[in-house]
Protein backbone atom coordinates (compact mmCIF):
# COMPACT_ATOMS: atom_id res chain seq x y z
CA UNK A 1 0.00 0.00 0.00
CA UNK A 2 1.03 3.60 -0.50
CA UNK A 3 -0.15 4.37 3.01
CA UNK A 4 1.81 2.84 5.85
CA UNK A 5 0.39 0.97 8.78
CA UNK A 6 1.05 3.95 11.03
CA UNK A 7 -1.00 6.27 8.82
CA UNK A 8 -4.24 5.83 10.74
CA UNK A 9 -6.91 8.46 11.14
CA UNK A 10 -8.09 8.28 14.75
CA UNK A 11 -11.77 8.96 15.34
CA UNK A 12 -12.73 9.62 18.95
CA UNK A 13 -16.43 8.83 19.38
CA UNK A 14 -17.69 10.65 22.48
CA UNK A 15 -21.21 9.69 23.55
CA UNK A 16 -23.29 11.19 26.33
CA UNK A 17 -26.93 10.68 27.23
CA UNK A 18 -27.78 11.80 30.80
CA UNK A 19 -30.54 9.79 32.46
CA UNK A 20 -33.02 12.69 32.46
CA UNK A 21 -32.80 13.08 28.67
CA UNK A 22 -34.52 11.18 25.88
CA UNK A 23 -32.75 7.93 25.09
CA UNK A 24 -30.79 8.10 21.84
CA UNK A 25 -29.59 5.25 19.62
CA UNK A 26 -25.94 6.08 20.19
CA UNK A 27 -24.86 2.45 20.00
CA UNK A 28 -26.63 2.07 16.64
CA UNK A 29 -24.95 5.22 15.35
CA UNK A 30 -21.55 3.92 16.40
CA UNK A 31 -22.12 0.49 14.89
CA UNK A 32 -23.47 1.90 11.61
CA UNK A 33 -20.49 4.22 11.21
CA UNK A 34 -18.13 1.27 11.69
CA UNK A 35 -20.04 -0.80 9.13
CA UNK A 36 -20.01 1.95 6.52
CA UNK A 37 -16.30 2.63 6.98
CA UNK A 38 -15.62 -1.11 6.71
CA UNK A 39 -17.18 -1.09 3.23
CA UNK A 40 -14.76 1.55 1.98
CA UNK A 41 -11.42 1.30 0.18
CA UNK A 42 -9.35 2.73 3.03
CA UNK A 43 -11.05 0.94 5.92
CA UNK A 44 -7.64 -0.12 7.28
CA UNK A 45 -6.67 3.52 7.68
CA UNK A 46 -9.44 4.44 10.12
CA UNK A 47 -9.63 3.54 13.79
CA UNK A 48 -12.55 4.39 16.06
CA UNK A 49 -12.01 4.81 19.79
CA UNK A 50 -15.24 4.81 21.81
CA UNK A 51 -15.92 6.57 25.08
CA UNK A 52 -19.42 6.23 26.54
CA UNK A 53 -21.30 8.26 29.15
CA UNK A 54 -18.74 11.04 28.83
CA UNK A 55 -18.63 13.30 31.87
CA UNK A 56 -17.36 16.84 32.23
CA UNK A 57 -14.66 15.46 34.54
CA UNK A 58 -13.10 13.13 31.95
CA UNK A 59 -13.38 14.98 28.64
CA UNK A 60 -9.86 16.43 28.88
CA UNK A 61 -8.49 13.03 29.87
CA UNK A 62 -9.98 11.35 26.79
CA UNK A 63 -8.57 14.03 24.50
CA UNK A 64 -5.10 13.72 26.02
CA UNK A 65 -5.19 9.94 26.02
CA UNK A 66 -6.35 9.37 22.44
CA UNK A 67 -4.94 12.37 20.50
CA UNK A 68 -7.62 12.02 17.80
CA UNK A 69 -7.69 13.50 14.30
CA UNK A 70 -11.49 13.47 14.25
CA UNK A 71 -13.61 14.22 17.32
CA UNK A 72 -17.18 12.98 17.01
CA UNK A 73 -19.63 14.17 19.67
CA UNK A 74 -22.88 12.21 19.74
CA UNK A 75 -25.72 13.08 22.05
CA UNK A 76 -28.07 15.90 22.96
CA UNK A 77 -27.90 19.60 22.34
CA UNK A 78 -29.82 22.32 24.14
CA UNK A 79 -32.15 24.72 22.37
CA UNK A 80 -29.38 27.33 22.57
CA UNK A 81 -26.82 25.02 20.98
CA UNK A 82 -24.85 23.75 23.96
CA UNK A 83 -23.67 20.13 23.82
CA UNK A 84 -24.77 18.10 26.84
CA UNK A 85 -22.30 15.96 28.75
CA UNK A 86 -22.99 13.96 31.90
CA UNK A 87 -22.33 15.44 35.31
CA UNK A 88 -22.36 13.86 38.75
CA UNK A 89 -24.83 10.95 39.00
CA UNK A 90 -25.44 11.17 35.24
CA UNK A 91 -27.01 14.59 35.58
CA UNK A 92 -27.37 17.04 32.69
CA UNK A 93 -24.25 19.14 32.17
CA UNK A 94 -24.44 21.62 29.23
CA UNK A 95 -21.02 22.72 27.94
CA UNK A 96 -20.84 26.36 26.79
CA UNK A 97 -19.65 27.00 23.26
CA UNK A 98 -16.69 29.00 24.53
CA UNK A 99 -15.55 25.99 26.56
CA UNK A 100 -15.65 23.61 23.57
CA UNK A 101 -13.84 26.20 21.45
CA UNK A 102 -11.16 26.52 24.12
CA UNK A 103 -10.89 22.73 24.35
CA UNK A 104 -10.32 22.36 20.62
CA UNK A 105 -7.80 25.18 20.61
CA UNK A 106 -5.67 23.14 23.02
CA UNK A 107 -5.70 20.14 20.67
CA UNK A 108 -5.69 21.79 17.25
CA UNK A 109 -2.28 20.30 16.39
CA UNK A 110 -3.98 16.89 16.16
CA UNK A 111 -7.66 17.55 15.55
CA UNK A 112 -8.66 18.40 11.98
CA UNK A 113 -12.37 17.58 11.96
CA UNK A 114 -15.03 17.94 14.65
CA UNK A 115 -18.53 16.51 14.26
CA UNK A 116 -21.30 17.69 16.58
CA UNK A 117 -24.00 15.14 15.84
CA UNK A 118 -26.51 16.76 18.17
CA UNK A 119 -29.52 19.05 17.86
CA UNK A 120 -28.95 22.78 17.36
CA UNK A 121 -25.17 22.41 17.36
CA UNK A 122 -24.33 24.69 14.42
CA UNK A 123 -23.77 27.68 16.73
CA UNK A 124 -21.01 25.84 18.56
CA UNK A 125 -19.72 24.38 15.28
CA UNK A 126 -19.21 27.86 13.84
CA UNK A 127 -17.30 28.92 16.94
CA UNK A 128 -15.06 25.83 16.86
CA UNK A 129 -14.29 26.43 13.16
CA UNK A 130 -12.24 29.45 14.24
CA UNK A 131 -9.72 26.92 15.61
CA UNK A 132 -10.34 23.67 13.71
CA UNK A 133 -10.19 23.19 9.93
CA UNK A 134 -13.56 21.48 9.47
CA UNK A 135 -16.59 21.29 11.75
CA UNK A 136 -20.01 19.77 11.08
CA UNK A 137 -22.98 20.91 13.15
CA UNK A 138 -26.77 20.75 12.98
CA UNK A 139 -28.89 23.84 12.26
CA UNK A 140 -31.99 22.44 13.99
CA UNK A 141 -33.26 19.48 16.01
CA UNK A 142 -32.46 16.23 14.17
CA UNK A 143 -33.82 12.73 14.74
CA UNK A 144 -31.81 9.56 15.21
CA UNK A 145 -32.65 8.19 11.77
CA UNK A 146 -31.57 11.35 9.97
CA UNK A 147 -28.45 11.83 12.07
CA UNK A 148 -27.28 8.24 11.57
CA UNK A 149 -28.09 8.15 7.85
CA UNK A 150 -26.23 11.37 7.17
CA UNK A 151 -23.10 10.74 9.17
CA UNK A 152 -22.62 7.09 8.16
CA UNK A 153 -22.76 8.07 4.47
CA UNK A 154 -20.30 10.88 5.19
CA UNK A 155 -17.76 8.50 6.75
CA UNK A 156 -18.22 5.96 3.98
CA UNK A 157 -17.48 8.58 1.32
CA UNK A 158 -14.45 9.77 3.28
CA UNK A 159 -13.23 6.17 3.44
CA UNK A 160 -13.41 5.90 -0.34
CA UNK A 161 -10.97 8.80 -0.69
CA UNK A 162 -13.46 11.59 -1.39
CA UNK A 163 -12.91 15.13 -0.17
CA UNK A 164 -14.52 16.52 2.96
CA UNK A 165 -16.88 18.61 0.83
CA UNK A 166 -17.87 15.74 -1.44
CA UNK A 167 -18.37 13.42 1.55
CA UNK A 168 -20.56 16.00 3.26
CA UNK A 169 -22.67 16.34 0.11
CA UNK A 170 -22.97 12.55 -0.17
CA UNK A 171 -24.34 12.55 3.38
CA UNK A 172 -27.00 15.06 2.31
CA UNK A 173 -27.77 12.97 -0.76
CA UNK A 174 -28.27 9.91 1.45
CA UNK A 175 -30.99 11.79 3.33
CA UNK A 176 -32.71 12.52 0.02
CA UNK A 177 -32.39 8.91 -1.15
CA UNK A 178 -33.98 7.68 2.08
CA UNK A 179 -36.68 10.37 1.77
CA UNK A 180 -35.77 11.92 5.10
CA UNK A 181 -36.60 15.66 4.87
CA UNK A 182 -33.56 16.83 6.83
CA UNK A 183 -30.95 17.70 4.20
CA UNK A 184 -31.14 21.35 5.24
CA UNK A 185 -30.04 20.59 8.83
CA UNK A 186 -26.36 19.50 8.63
CA UNK A 187 -23.94 22.36 8.04
CA UNK A 188 -20.22 22.27 7.22
CA UNK A 189 -18.04 25.07 8.57
CA UNK A 190 -14.43 25.58 7.49
CA UNK A 191 -11.64 27.56 9.07
CA UNK A 192 -10.58 30.52 6.89
CA UNK A 193 -7.82 29.55 4.48
CA UNK A 194 -8.65 25.84 4.18
CA UNK A 195 -10.47 24.13 1.32
CA UNK A 196 -12.92 21.30 2.01
CA UNK A 197 -13.03 20.43 -1.70
CA UNK A 198 -9.34 19.50 -1.84
CA UNK A 199 -8.97 17.84 1.58
CA UNK A 200 -9.24 14.07 1.87
CA UNK A 201 -8.65 11.82 4.88
CA UNK A 202 -4.89 11.99 4.23
CA UNK A 203 -4.81 15.70 4.85
CA UNK A 204 -6.70 15.15 8.10
CA UNK A 205 -3.73 13.06 9.13
CA UNK A 206 -0.86 14.96 7.54
CA UNK A 207 -1.97 18.57 7.39
CA UNK A 208 0.55 19.58 10.05
CA UNK A 209 3.34 17.60 8.42
CA UNK A 210 4.19 19.98 5.60
CA UNK A 211 7.25 17.94 4.74
CA UNK A 212 5.19 14.88 3.77
CA UNK A 213 6.60 13.51 0.49
CA UNK A 214 4.73 14.40 -2.68
CA UNK A 215 3.23 11.25 -4.19
CA UNK A 216 3.79 10.88 -7.95
CA UNK A 217 2.02 8.27 -10.08
CA UNK A 218 3.46 7.59 -13.55
CA UNK A 219 1.01 6.30 -16.15
CA UNK A 220 2.67 4.82 -19.24
CA UNK A 221 2.36 2.29 -22.05
CA UNK A 222 4.55 -0.84 -21.81
CA UNK A 223 6.34 0.26 -24.99
CA UNK A 224 7.62 3.32 -23.09
CA UNK A 225 8.98 1.43 -20.10
CA UNK A 226 12.61 2.16 -20.98
CA UNK A 227 11.88 5.89 -21.07
CA UNK A 228 10.02 5.63 -17.77
CA UNK A 229 13.08 4.04 -16.16
CA UNK A 230 15.36 6.80 -17.44
CA UNK A 231 12.96 9.45 -16.17
CA UNK A 232 12.83 7.86 -12.72
CA UNK A 233 16.63 7.96 -12.53
CA UNK A 234 16.49 11.73 -12.90
CA UNK A 235 14.20 11.87 -9.86
CA UNK A 236 16.72 9.95 -7.70
CA UNK A 237 17.82 12.90 -5.56
CA UNK A 238 14.25 14.02 -4.88
CA UNK A 239 13.39 10.46 -3.95
CA UNK A 240 16.39 9.96 -1.70
CA UNK A 241 15.77 13.14 0.28
CA UNK A 242 12.12 12.12 0.67
CA UNK A 243 10.74 15.03 -1.33
CA UNK A 244 8.76 12.58 -3.47
CA UNK A 245 7.59 9.00 -3.73
CA UNK A 246 6.96 7.38 -7.12
CA UNK A 247 4.44 4.67 -7.94
CA UNK A 248 4.02 2.82 -11.24
CA UNK A 249 2.00 -0.22 -12.22
CA UNK A 250 2.09 -2.56 -15.15
CA UNK A 251 -0.90 -3.31 -17.35
CA UNK A 252 -4.15 -4.27 -15.63
CA UNK A 253 -4.96 -6.31 -18.71
CA UNK A 254 -2.30 -8.86 -17.75
CA UNK A 255 -3.69 -9.07 -14.25
CA UNK A 256 -0.47 -7.77 -12.67
CA UNK A 257 -2.42 -5.25 -10.59
CA UNK A 258 -6.08 -5.25 -9.63
CA UNK A 259 -8.38 -2.41 -10.63
CA UNK A 260 -9.08 -1.72 -6.94
CA UNK A 261 -5.37 -1.37 -6.24
CA UNK A 262 -4.98 0.93 -9.25
CA UNK A 263 -7.78 3.15 -7.93
CA UNK A 264 -6.01 3.24 -4.57
CA UNK A 265 -2.75 4.36 -6.20
CA UNK A 266 -4.45 7.06 -8.26
CA UNK A 267 -6.38 8.36 -5.25
CA UNK A 268 -3.12 8.67 -3.32
CA UNK A 269 -1.33 10.68 -6.00
CA UNK A 270 -0.56 14.37 -5.61
CA UNK A 271 0.80 14.40 -9.18
CA UNK A 272 -0.01 12.10 -12.11
CA UNK A 273 2.49 12.07 -14.98
CA UNK A 274 1.02 10.83 -18.28
CA UNK A 275 3.75 9.60 -20.64
CA UNK A 276 2.22 10.57 -23.98
CA UNK A 277 2.99 8.42 -27.01
CA UNK A 278 0.98 6.75 -29.80
CA UNK A 279 0.94 3.55 -27.74
CA UNK A 280 -0.39 5.38 -24.68
CA UNK A 281 -3.30 6.97 -26.54
CA UNK A 282 -4.06 3.75 -28.43
CA UNK A 283 -4.59 1.83 -25.18
CA UNK A 284 -8.24 1.70 -24.09
CA UNK A 285 -7.11 0.24 -20.77
CA UNK A 286 -4.86 3.21 -19.99
CA UNK A 287 -7.46 5.68 -21.26
CA UNK A 288 -10.32 4.27 -19.19
CA UNK A 289 -8.52 3.04 -16.07
CA UNK A 290 -5.79 5.64 -15.56
CA UNK A 291 -6.24 8.75 -17.72
CA UNK A 292 -9.98 9.25 -17.14
CA UNK A 293 -9.88 8.83 -13.31
CA UNK A 294 -6.83 11.10 -13.09
CA UNK A 295 -8.57 13.86 -15.03
CA UNK A 296 -11.68 13.45 -12.87
CA UNK A 297 -9.63 13.94 -9.70
CA UNK A 298 -7.95 16.96 -11.26
CA UNK A 299 -11.36 18.49 -11.94
CA UNK A 300 -12.14 18.04 -8.24
CA UNK A 301 -8.91 19.82 -7.34
CA UNK A 302 -7.46 16.68 -5.74
CA UNK A 303 -4.43 16.09 -7.98
CA UNK A 304 -2.19 17.69 -10.59
CA UNK A 305 -2.06 16.01 -14.00
CA UNK A 306 0.94 16.63 -16.28
CA UNK A 307 1.30 15.21 -19.81
CA UNK A 308 4.92 14.34 -20.65
CA UNK A 309 5.61 14.21 -24.39
CA UNK A 310 7.67 11.08 -24.96
CA UNK A 311 7.18 10.57 -28.70
CA UNK A 312 5.47 12.51 -31.46
CA UNK A 313 1.76 11.77 -31.14
CA UNK A 314 -0.81 13.06 -33.60
CA UNK A 315 -3.73 15.12 -32.23
CA UNK A 316 -3.12 14.19 -28.59
CA UNK A 317 -3.87 17.72 -27.40
CA UNK A 318 -7.26 17.65 -29.16
CA UNK A 319 -8.59 14.88 -26.93
CA UNK A 320 -11.26 16.46 -24.73
CA UNK A 321 -9.84 14.94 -21.55
CA UNK A 322 -6.59 16.85 -21.84
CA UNK A 323 -8.34 20.21 -21.98
CA UNK A 324 -5.82 22.95 -21.27
CA UNK A 325 -3.24 20.84 -19.46
CA UNK A 326 0.28 22.26 -19.63
CA UNK A 327 2.68 19.64 -20.96
CA UNK A 328 6.36 18.95 -20.40
CA UNK A 329 8.96 19.58 -21.73
CA UNK A 330 7.94 23.23 -21.62
CA UNK A 331 9.05 23.86 -25.21
CA UNK A 332 6.30 21.46 -26.43
CA UNK A 333 8.92 19.28 -28.12
CA UNK A 334 8.69 15.49 -27.59
CA UNK A 335 11.70 13.97 -25.84
CA UNK A 336 12.37 11.76 -28.87
CA UNK A 337 13.02 14.90 -30.95
CA UNK A 338 15.66 16.30 -28.60
CA UNK A 339 19.27 15.93 -29.68
CA UNK A 340 20.31 15.57 -26.02
CA UNK A 341 17.63 13.49 -24.30
CA UNK A 342 19.24 13.86 -20.88
CA UNK A 343 18.63 17.59 -21.17
CA UNK A 344 15.00 16.86 -22.02
CA UNK A 345 14.66 14.70 -18.91
CA UNK A 346 16.22 17.40 -16.72
CA UNK A 347 13.76 19.92 -18.18
CA UNK A 348 10.88 17.61 -17.20
CA UNK A 349 12.18 17.24 -13.65
CA UNK A 350 12.49 21.01 -13.35
CA UNK A 351 8.88 21.40 -14.47
CA UNK A 352 7.71 18.84 -11.92
CA UNK A 353 9.82 20.63 -9.30
CA UNK A 354 7.78 23.79 -9.92
CA UNK A 355 4.55 21.86 -9.30
CA UNK A 356 5.98 20.33 -6.13
CA UNK A 357 6.72 23.84 -4.85
CA UNK A 358 3.16 24.94 -5.66
CA UNK A 359 1.74 21.98 -3.73
CA UNK A 360 3.94 22.65 -0.71
CA UNK A 361 3.02 26.34 -0.76
CA UNK A 362 -0.65 25.34 -0.84
CA UNK A 363 -0.16 23.05 2.16
CA UNK A 364 1.48 25.86 4.10
CA UNK A 365 -1.24 28.41 3.43
C-alpha positions in Angstrom: 0.0 0.0 0.0 1.0 3.6 -0.5 -0.2 4.4 3.0 1.8 2.8 5.9 0.4 1.0 8.8 1.0 4.0 11.0 -1.0 6.3 8.8 -4.2 5.8 10.7 -6.9 8.5 11.1 -8.1 8.3 14.7 -11.8 9.0 15.3 -12.7 9.6 19.0 -16.4 8.8 19.4 -17.7 10.6 22.5 -21.2 9.7 23.5 -23.3 11.2 26.3 -26.9 10.7 27.2 -27.8 11.8 30.8 -30.5 9.8 32.5 -33.0 12.7 32.5 -32.8 13.1 28.7 -34.5 11.2 25.9 -32.7 7.9 25.1 -30.8 8.1 21.8 -29.6 5.3 19.6 -25.9 6.1 20.2 -24.9 2.4 20.0 -26.6 2.1 16.6 -24.9 5.2 15.4 -21.5 3.9 16.4 -22.1 0.5 14.9 -23.5 1.9 11.6 -20.5 4.2 11.2 -18.1 1.3 11.7 -20.0 -0.8 9.1 -20.0 2.0 6.5 -16.3 2.6 7.0 -15.6 -1.1 6.7 -17.2 -1.1 3.2 -14.8 1.5 2.0 -11.4 1.3 0.2 -9.4 2.7 3.0 -11.0 0.9 5.9 -7.6 -0.1 7.3 -6.7 3.5 7.7 -9.4 4.4 10.1 -9.6 3.5 13.8 -12.5 4.4 16.1 -12.0 4.8 19.8 -15.2 4.8 21.8 -15.9 6.6 25.1 -19.4 6.2 26.5 -21.3 8.3 29.2 -18.7 11.0 28.8 -18.6 13.3 31.9 -17.4 16.8 32.2 -14.7 15.5 34.5 -13.1 13.1 32.0 -13.4 15.0 28.6 -9.9 16.4 28.9 -8.5 13.0 29.9 -10.0 11.3 26.8 -8.6 14.0 24.5 -5.1 13.7 26.0 -5.2 9.9 26.0 -6.4 9.4 22.4 -4.9 12.4 20.5 -7.6 12.0 17.8 -7.7 13.5 14.3 -11.5 13.5 14.2 -13.6 14.2 17.3 -17.2 13.0 17.0 -19.6 14.2 19.7 -22.9 12.2 19.7 -25.7 13.1 22.1 -28.1 15.9 23.0 -27.9 19.6 22.3 -29.8 22.3 24.1 -32.1 24.7 22.4 -29.4 27.3 22.6 -26.8 25.0 21.0 -24.9 23.7 24.0 -23.7 20.1 23.8 -24.8 18.1 26.8 -22.3 16.0 28.8 -23.0 14.0 31.9 -22.3 15.4 35.3 -22.4 13.9 38.8 -24.8 11.0 39.0 -25.4 11.2 35.2 -27.0 14.6 35.6 -27.4 17.0 32.7 -24.3 19.1 32.2 -24.4 21.6 29.2 -21.0 22.7 27.9 -20.8 26.4 26.8 -19.6 27.0 23.3 -16.7 29.0 24.5 -15.6 26.0 26.6 -15.6 23.6 23.6 -13.8 26.2 21.4 -11.2 26.5 24.1 -10.9 22.7 24.3 -10.3 22.4 20.6 -7.8 25.2 20.6 -5.7 23.1 23.0 -5.7 20.1 20.7 -5.7 21.8 17.2 -2.3 20.3 16.4 -4.0 16.9 16.2 -7.7 17.5 15.6 -8.7 18.4 12.0 -12.4 17.6 12.0 -15.0 17.9 14.6 -18.5 16.5 14.3 -21.3 17.7 16.6 -24.0 15.1 15.8 -26.5 16.8 18.2 -29.5 19.1 17.9 -29.0 22.8 17.4 -25.2 22.4 17.4 -24.3 24.7 14.4 -23.8 27.7 16.7 -21.0 25.8 18.6 -19.7 24.4 15.3 -19.2 27.9 13.8 -17.3 28.9 16.9 -15.1 25.8 16.9 -14.3 26.4 13.2 -12.2 29.5 14.2 -9.7 26.9 15.6 -10.3 23.7 13.7 -10.2 23.2 9.9 -13.6 21.5 9.5 -16.6 21.3 11.7 -20.0 19.8 11.1 -23.0 20.9 13.2 -26.8 20.8 13.0 -28.9 23.8 12.3 -32.0 22.4 14.0 -33.3 19.5 16.0 -32.5 16.2 14.2 -33.8 12.7 14.7 -31.8 9.6 15.2 -32.6 8.2 11.8 -31.6 11.3 10.0 -28.4 11.8 12.1 -27.3 8.2 11.6 -28.1 8.1 7.8 -26.2 11.4 7.2 -23.1 10.7 9.2 -22.6 7.1 8.2 -22.8 8.1 4.5 -20.3 10.9 5.2 -17.8 8.5 6.7 -18.2 6.0 4.0 -17.5 8.6 1.3 -14.5 9.8 3.3 -13.2 6.2 3.4 -13.4 5.9 -0.3 -11.0 8.8 -0.7 -13.5 11.6 -1.4 -12.9 15.1 -0.2 -14.5 16.5 3.0 -16.9 18.6 0.8 -17.9 15.7 -1.4 -18.4 13.4 1.5 -20.6 16.0 3.3 -22.7 16.3 0.1 -23.0 12.6 -0.2 -24.3 12.6 3.4 -27.0 15.1 2.3 -27.8 13.0 -0.8 -28.3 9.9 1.5 -31.0 11.8 3.3 -32.7 12.5 0.0 -32.4 8.9 -1.1 -34.0 7.7 2.1 -36.7 10.4 1.8 -35.8 11.9 5.1 -36.6 15.7 4.9 -33.6 16.8 6.8 -30.9 17.7 4.2 -31.1 21.4 5.2 -30.0 20.6 8.8 -26.4 19.5 8.6 -23.9 22.4 8.0 -20.2 22.3 7.2 -18.0 25.1 8.6 -14.4 25.6 7.5 -11.6 27.6 9.1 -10.6 30.5 6.9 -7.8 29.5 4.5 -8.6 25.8 4.2 -10.5 24.1 1.3 -12.9 21.3 2.0 -13.0 20.4 -1.7 -9.3 19.5 -1.8 -9.0 17.8 1.6 -9.2 14.1 1.9 -8.7 11.8 4.9 -4.9 12.0 4.2 -4.8 15.7 4.8 -6.7 15.2 8.1 -3.7 13.1 9.1 -0.9 15.0 7.5 -2.0 18.6 7.4 0.5 19.6 10.1 3.3 17.6 8.4 4.2 20.0 5.6 7.2 17.9 4.7 5.2 14.9 3.8 6.6 13.5 0.5 4.7 14.4 -2.7 3.2 11.2 -4.2 3.8 10.9 -8.0 2.0 8.3 -10.1 3.5 7.6 -13.5 1.0 6.3 -16.1 2.7 4.8 -19.2 2.4 2.3 -22.0 4.5 -0.8 -21.8 6.3 0.3 -25.0 7.6 3.3 -23.1 9.0 1.4 -20.1 12.6 2.2 -21.0 11.9 5.9 -21.1 10.0 5.6 -17.8 13.1 4.0 -16.2 15.4 6.8 -17.4 13.0 9.5 -16.2 12.8 7.9 -12.7 16.6 8.0 -12.5 16.5 11.7 -12.9 14.2 11.9 -9.9 16.7 10.0 -7.7 17.8 12.9 -5.6 14.3 14.0 -4.9 13.4 10.5 -3.9 16.4 10.0 -1.7 15.8 13.1 0.3 12.1 12.1 0.7 10.7 15.0 -1.3 8.8 12.6 -3.5 7.6 9.0 -3.7 7.0 7.4 -7.1 4.4 4.7 -7.9 4.0 2.8 -11.2 2.0 -0.2 -12.2 2.1 -2.6 -15.2 -0.9 -3.3 -17.4 -4.2 -4.3 -15.6 -5.0 -6.3 -18.7 -2.3 -8.9 -17.7 -3.7 -9.1 -14.2 -0.5 -7.8 -12.7 -2.4 -5.3 -10.6 -6.1 -5.3 -9.6 -8.4 -2.4 -10.6 -9.1 -1.7 -6.9 -5.4 -1.4 -6.2 -5.0 0.9 -9.2 -7.8 3.1 -7.9 -6.0 3.2 -4.6 -2.8 4.4 -6.2 -4.5 7.1 -8.3 -6.4 8.4 -5.2 -3.1 8.7 -3.3 -1.3 10.7 -6.0 -0.6 14.4 -5.6 0.8 14.4 -9.2 0.0 12.1 -12.1 2.5 12.1 -15.0 1.0 10.8 -18.3 3.8 9.6 -20.6 2.2 10.6 -24.0 3.0 8.4 -27.0 1.0 6.8 -29.8 0.9 3.5 -27.7 -0.4 5.4 -24.7 -3.3 7.0 -26.5 -4.1 3.7 -28.4 -4.6 1.8 -25.2 -8.2 1.7 -24.1 -7.1 0.2 -20.8 -4.9 3.2 -20.0 -7.5 5.7 -21.3 -10.3 4.3 -19.2 -8.5 3.0 -16.1 -5.8 5.6 -15.6 -6.2 8.7 -17.7 -10.0 9.2 -17.1 -9.9 8.8 -13.3 -6.8 11.1 -13.1 -8.6 13.9 -15.0 -11.7 13.4 -12.9 -9.6 13.9 -9.7 -7.9 17.0 -11.3 -11.4 18.5 -11.9 -12.1 18.0 -8.2 -8.9 19.8 -7.3 -7.5 16.7 -5.7 -4.4 16.1 -8.0 -2.2 17.7 -10.6 -2.1 16.0 -14.0 0.9 16.6 -16.3 1.3 15.2 -19.8 4.9 14.3 -20.6 5.6 14.2 -24.4 7.7 11.1 -25.0 7.2 10.6 -28.7 5.5 12.5 -31.5 1.8 11.8 -31.1 -0.8 13.1 -33.6 -3.7 15.1 -32.2 -3.1 14.2 -28.6 -3.9 17.7 -27.4 -7.3 17.7 -29.2 -8.6 14.9 -26.9 -11.3 16.5 -24.7 -9.8 14.9 -21.6 -6.6 16.9 -21.8 -8.3 20.2 -22.0 -5.8 23.0 -21.3 -3.2 20.8 -19.5 0.3 22.3 -19.6 2.7 19.6 -21.0 6.4 19.0 -20.4 9.0 19.6 -21.7 7.9 23.2 -21.6 9.0 23.9 -25.2 6.3 21.5 -26.4 8.9 19.3 -28.1 8.7 15.5 -27.6 11.7 14.0 -25.8 12.4 11.8 -28.9 13.0 14.9 -30.9 15.7 16.3 -28.6 19.3 15.9 -29.7 20.3 15.6 -26.0 17.6 13.5 -24.3 19.2 13.9 -20.9 18.6 17.6 -21.2 15.0 16.9 -22.0 14.7 14.7 -18.9 16.2 17.4 -16.7 13.8 19.9 -18.2 10.9 17.6 -17.2 12.2 17.2 -13.7 12.5 21.0 -13.3 8.9 21.4 -14.5 7.7 18.8 -11.9 9.8 20.6 -9.3 7.8 23.8 -9.9 4.5 21.9 -9.3 6.0 20.3 -6.1 6.7 23.8 -4.8 3.2 24.9 -5.7 1.7 22.0 -3.7 3.9 22.6 -0.7 3.0 26.3 -0.8 -0.6 25.3 -0.8 -0.2 23.1 2.2 1.5 25.9 4.1 -1.2 28.4 3.4 
